[in-house]
Amino acid sequence: MLYDNSSELAPPLEGVWIMNDNDVPYHDEIPELSALKQAALSYVTEAFAEAELDGLDGDCMAQAALFAAFTELVATYGEDAVAEYAAALPDKIRSGHFSMAASLKH
């Protein structure tokens, strides 16, 4: 199994990285990991803001970002691990997991 629900960084297993569920709130994480995630989110948020200034709408950017994200995840973890991770997204979406992120928008 290439998917692990722990919030810790996963070491390589037989040359393959284990995909973690990194949906743990920043304050509950290892400080270094939290800082990296906050920096990454800042880059993505800035890209959305710049695209909006150039006339692209948020929906277009979101779909492109999802495509890029899943492409990167598949390249890193493989299709099976990413498919397993993605299978959990409907419940997270319905439970409001991503609704709080609206306050992070520019």
DABELSUL-V543330 format. One record per run of one state. SS is the DSSP state (hx for helix, st for strand, lp for the rest). FROM is the first residue (numbers start at 1). LEN is the number of residues. If there is no record, write none. Layout:
# DABELSUL-V543330
ss:SS from:FROM len:LEN
ss:SS from:FROM len:LEN
This chain:
# DABELSUL-V543330
ss:lp from:1 len:2
ss:st from:3 len:2
ss:lp from:5 len:7
ss:st from:12 len:2
ss:lp from:14 len:2
ss:st from:16 len:2
ss:lp from:18 len:1
ss:st from:19 len:2
ss:lp from:21 len:5
ss:hx from:26 len:3
ss:lp from:29 len:2
ss:hx from:31 len:23
ss:lp from:54 len:4
ss:hx from:58 len:20
ss:lp from:78 len:1
ss:hx from:79 len:9
ss:lp from:88 len:1
ss:hx from:89 len:6
ss:lp from:95 len:4
ss:hx from:99 len:6
ss:lp from:105 len:2
